């Protein structure tokens, strides 16, 4: 009977670890997208190529840039990682 409880506990622990890894992956992708969008918006604001800047920042964060476009003065980027993907937008306040 104790073996059944141990097996159940180990199974639940495995599920918890798997779920936590997914959440961490999504958060890492969001951080990469957030950082890249802010950096890209600044680069675009000063006249540079915002999407090239976003690609570099996302690469340095261990993610892949799956989409980048400029909408007015805002830059929108999508970062993909093994654990998930995330979208971020940044631009000047006014």
N, C-alpha and C positions, 0 to 999 in steps of 0.2 A: 504494500500500500504506500509506503514511503517513496518507493521508486516512481510511482505515478505522480505524486506531488512534486518531486524533484523534476521530472520530465515536463510537467505542466509549467513549473516556474522557469525552467530554462527556455521553453518555447515562448512564453510571454516576454522574457527578457530579450530574446532575439527579435521579436516583433517590435519592441520598444526601441531597440538600437537601430533597426532598419528605418523606423519612422523618424527618429531623430536625425539620421543621416540625410534623409530627404529634406527635412526642414532646414538643416544647415546648408545644403546645396542651394536651396531657393534663396536663402538670405545672402549667401556669397554672390550669387548672380545679381541680386538686387543692389548690393554694394558696388559691384563692378559697373552696373548700368548707371547708378547714381553718380559715381565718380567720373565716368566717361562723359555723361551728358553735361555736367558742369564744366569740365575741361573743354569739351567741344564747343559749348556755348561761348566760352571766353575766346577761344580761337576764332570762331566765326565772327564774333563782335569786333575783334581787332583786324579782321580782313583775311584770315587764313582759312584753311580747309578744315572745318570742324569735324567732318566724318573721318578724315585721316587721323586726326588727334584722338577721336573716340576709339578707333580701331587699335591704336597703340596702347591707350590706357586699359582697354578691355583685355588685350593680349597680356599686358603686364600683371593683370589680376587673375590670369589663368582661365579666362573665358574666351568665347568666340563672339564676334560681332555678326549678328544675323541680319540686322537692318539698321539703317541710319538715314535720316532725311532732315532737311531744314524746312521749317514752317514759319515763315516770317523771320523773326529774330530768334526763335526757339530751335533747339536741336533735339530730336527724338532718337533714342538709340534702343536697340534690343540686344541684350546679352544672353548667351546660352552657355550652360555648363551641364555637366553630367547629371546634376541633381535637379535642374530646372532652368527656367528662363525668366527674364524680367525686362520690363520696359521702364524707361525714365525719360523725362522731358526737363530741359532747363533753358533759361534765357534771361534777358534783363528784366527787371521788375517793371519798368515803364516802357 
